[in-house]
Amino acid sequence: MLALIRPDSWNFPLFLHILGATVLFGTVATVAIAGFASRSHAGYEQLLARVAGRTFLFGVIPSFILMRAGAQWIVGKEFPATPRPRAGSTSASSSPSRARCCC
């Protein structure tokens, strides 16, 4: 139901987010399977370790970046005027009516 009322400008960033998440799931599963298989098959240990390492480097990291970039793009479209707090400032210091917190 929510998909029916979202704006069309969200479709591409949402597609990138879902694509990144799907590829991330598949590549993490591939790394896990190759890692566990390398422990049980001594003859293919070096090959499976290489497959796991390259899958992590060329699959997991780029798909994670794609997933996060798509998510941040959606957040930027959904909440365009949300002010971001400055580094070192706290919300307690900006409003004098609130009690200060020690943390």
MODELLER restraints for C-alpha pairs under 7 A, 6 or more apart:
rsr = mdl.restraints
at = mdl.atoms
rsr.add(forms.Gaussian(group=physical.xy_distance, feature=features.Distance(at['CA:10:A'], at['CA:74:A']), mean=6.49, stdev=0.5))
rsr.add(forms.Gaussian(group=physical.xy_distance, feature=features.Distance(at['CA:13:A'], at['CA:70:A']), mean=4.97, stdev=0.5))
rsr.add(forms.Gaussian(group=physical.xy_distance, feature=features.Distance(at['CA:13:A'], at['CA:73:A']), mean=6.17, stdev=0.5))
rsr.add(forms.Gaussian(group=physical.xy_distance, feature=features.Distance(at['CA:13:A'], at['CA:74:A']), mean=6.02, stdev=0.5))
rsr.add(forms.Gaussian(group=physical.xy_distance, feature=features.Distance(at['CA:14:A'], at['CA:70:A']), mean=6.29, stdev=0.5))
rsr.add(forms.Gaussian(group=physical.xy_distance, feature=features.Distance(at['CA:14:A'], at['CA:74:A']), mean=6.68, stdev=0.5))
rsr.add(forms.Gaussian(group=physical.xy_distance, feature=features.Distance(at['CA:16:A'], at['CA:66:A']), mean=6.70, stdev=0.5))
rsr.add(forms.Gaussian(group=physical.xy_distance, feature=features.Distance(at['CA:16:A'], at['CA:67:A']), mean=6.67, stdev=0.5))
rsr.add(forms.Gaussian(group=physical.xy_distance, feature=features.Distance(at['CA:16:A'], at['CA:70:A']), mean=5.41, stdev=0.5))
rsr.add(forms.Gaussian(group=physical.xy_distance, feature=features.Distance(at['CA:17:A'], at['CA:66:A']), mean=6.57, stdev=0.5))
rsr.add(forms.Gaussian(group=physical.xy_distance, feature=features.Distance(at['CA:17:A'], at['CA:67:A']), mean=4.40, stdev=0.5))
rsr.add(forms.Gaussian(group=physical.xy_distance, feature=features.Distance(at['CA:17:A'], at['CA:68:A']), mean=6.94, stdev=0.5))
rsr.add(forms.Gaussian(group=physical.xy_distance, feature=features.Distance(at['CA:17:A'], at['CA:70:A']), mean=4.35, stdev=0.5))
rsr.add(forms.Gaussian(group=physical.xy_distance, feature=features.Distance(at['CA:17:A'], at['CA:71:A']), mean=5.70, stdev=0.5))
rsr.add(forms.Gaussian(group=physical.xy_distance, feature=features.Distance(at['CA:18:A'], at['CA:67:A']), mean=6.88, stdev=0.5))
rsr.add(forms.Gaussian(group=physical.xy_distance, feature=features.Distance(at['CA:20:A'], at['CA:63:A']), mean=4.72, stdev=0.5))
rsr.add(forms.Gaussian(group=physical.xy_distance, feature=features.Distance(at['CA:20:A'], at['CA:64:A']), mean=6.34, stdev=0.5))
rsr.add(forms.Gaussian(group=physical.xy_distance, feature=features.Distance(at['CA:20:A'], at['CA:66:A']), mean=5.17, stdev=0.5))
rsr.add(forms.Gaussian(group=physical.xy_distance, feature=features.Distance(at['CA:20:A'], at['CA:67:A']), mean=4.28, stdev=0.5))
rsr.add(forms.Gaussian(group=physical.xy_distance, feature=features.Distance(at['CA:21:A'], at['CA:63:A']), mean=6.92, stdev=0.5))
rsr.add(forms.Gaussian(group=physical.xy_distance, feature=features.Distance(at['CA:21:A'], at['CA:67:A']), mean=5.50, stdev=0.5))
rsr.add(forms.Gaussian(group=physical.xy_distance, feature=features.Distance(at['CA:23:A'], at['CA:63:A']), mean=6.04, stdev=0.5))
rsr.add(forms.Gaussian(group=physical.xy_distance, feature=features.Distance(at['CA:24:A'], at['CA:60:A']), mean=5.49, stdev=0.5))
rsr.add(forms.Gaussian(group=physical.xy_distance, feature=features.Distance(at['CA:24:A'], at['CA:63:A']), mean=5.23, stdev=0.5))
rsr.add(forms.Gaussian(group=physical.xy_distance, feature=features.Distance(at['CA:24:A'], at['CA:64:A']), mean=6.12, stdev=0.5))
rsr.add(forms.Gaussian(group=physical.xy_distance, feature=features.Distance(at['CA:27:A'], at['CA:55:A']), mean=6.51, stdev=0.5))
rsr.add(forms.Gaussian(group=physical.xy_distance, feature=features.Distance(at['CA:27:A'], at['CA:59:A']), mean=5.84, stdev=0.5))
rsr.add(forms.Gaussian(group=physical.xy_distance, feature=features.Distance(at['CA:27:A'], at['CA:60:A']), mean=5.65, stdev=0.5))
rsr.add(forms.Gaussian(group=physical.xy_distance, feature=features.Distance(at['CA:28:A'], at['CA:60:A']), mean=6.36, stdev=0.5))
rsr.add(forms.Gaussian(group=physical.xy_distance, feature=features.Distance(at['CA:31:A'], at['CA:52:A']), mean=4.64, stdev=0.5))
rsr.add(forms.Gaussian(group=physical.xy_distance, feature=features.Distance(at['CA:31:A'], at['CA:55:A']), mean=6.45, stdev=0.5))
rsr.add(forms.Gaussian(group=physical.xy_distance, feature=features.Distance(at['CA:31:A'], at['CA:56:A']), mean=6.57, stdev=0.5))
rsr.add(forms.Gaussian(group=physical.xy_distance, feature=features.Distance(at['CA:34:A'], at['CA:48:A']), mean=5.45, stdev=0.5))
rsr.add(forms.Gaussian(group=physical.xy_distance, feature=features.Distance(at['CA:34:A'], at['CA:49:A']), mean=6.93, stdev=0.5))
rsr.add(forms.Gaussian(group=physical.xy_distance, feature=features.Distance(at['CA:34:A'], at['CA:51:A']), mean=6.97, stdev=0.5))
rsr.add(forms.Gaussian(group=physical.xy_distance, feature=features.Distance(at['CA:34:A'], at['CA:52:A']), mean=5.63, stdev=0.5))
rsr.add(forms.Gaussian(group=physical.xy_distance, feature=features.Distance(at['CA:35:A'], at['CA:48:A']), mean=6.83, stdev=0.5))
rsr.add(forms.Gaussian(group=physical.xy_distance, feature=features.Distance(at['CA:35:A'], at['CA:49:A']), mean=6.44, stdev=0.5))
rsr.add(forms.Gaussian(group=physical.xy_distance, feature=features.Distance(at['CA:35:A'], at['CA:52:A']), mean=6.30, stdev=0.5))
rsr.add(forms.Gaussian(group=physical.xy_distance, feature=features.Distance(at['CA:38:A'], at['CA:44:A']), mean=6.40, stdev=0.5))
rsr.add(forms.Gaussian(group=physical.xy_distance, feature=features.Distance(at['CA:38:A'], at['CA:45:A']), mean=4.44, stdev=0.5))
rsr.add(forms.Gaussian(group=physical.xy_distance, feature=features.Distance(at['CA:38:A'], at['CA:48:A']), mean=5.38, stdev=0.5))
rsr.add(forms.Gaussian(group=physical.xy_distance, feature=features.Distance(at['CA:38:A'], at['CA:49:A']), mean=6.39, stdev=0.5))
rsr.add(forms.Gaussian(group=physical.xy_distance, feature=features.Distance(at['CA:39:A'], at['CA:45:A']), mean=6.72, stdev=0.5))
rsr.add(forms.Gaussian(group=physical.xy_distance, feature=features.Distance(at['CA:92:A'], at['CA:98:A']), mean=6.04, stdev=0.5))
rsr.add(forms.Gaussian(group=physical.xy_distance, feature=features.Distance(at['CA:92:A'], at['CA:99:A']), mean=6.90, stdev=0.5))
rsr.add(forms.Gaussian(group=physical.xy_distance, feature=features.Distance(at['CA:92:A'], at['CA:100:A']), mean=5.64, stdev=0.5))
